[in-house]
Amino acid sequence: MGERPTIEAEHLKLRPYTLYNASELQRLIGERDIASTTLNIPHPYEDGMAEEWINKHQENFDRGEQVQFAIVDGKQGFLIGGIGLNINKEHESAEIGYWIAKPYWGNGYCTEAARAVLKYGFDVLGLNRIHARHMTRNPASGRVLQKIGMSHEGHRRQHVKKWGKFEDMENYGILRSEYTGSDD
């Protein structure tokens, strides 16, 4: 697919991760509270994991399966979190996922980044649907999804197992025809 995109938002820049980000990524994402409410972030986040993950981004992007963005401060460029789309080309849909480092919780960064990625998904990738899910015990994630215009589509009881405990999940989605930033 070529060069991975950079998106400018009001206070943030969403750009490709580089290996330069690996040690900071490991430090921020390695917090137990970050891993606790995400499905795919391990804890502990061991040496080498960040580099291995970053090294897969271009190949996944080239195959049209995934796009990952580092969320950085728009002026100073420090790492705040991450956001991405797992793309299903056949169904013209994607799942959005994100994390924000603990020092930056409650500042609206996740909502701003998610709005920008939603716009990218519909306007650039031409997706028909974008969906997300979060653990019921993480209502802040649900508020982000509501703020970007997603509709609650259901509750799945004990749908996943995290660290030996079954977790309920909330499901959200938005269609291109519902997206207010779309030309349709």
Secondary structure by P-SEA (a helix, b strand, c coil): ccbbbbbbcccbbbbbbcccaaaaaaaaaccccccccccccccccccaaaaaaaaaaaaaaaaccbbbbbbcccccccccccccccccccccbbbbbbcccccccccaaaaaaaaaaaaaacccccccccccccccccaaaaaaaaaaccccccccccccccccbbbbbbbbbccccccccccc
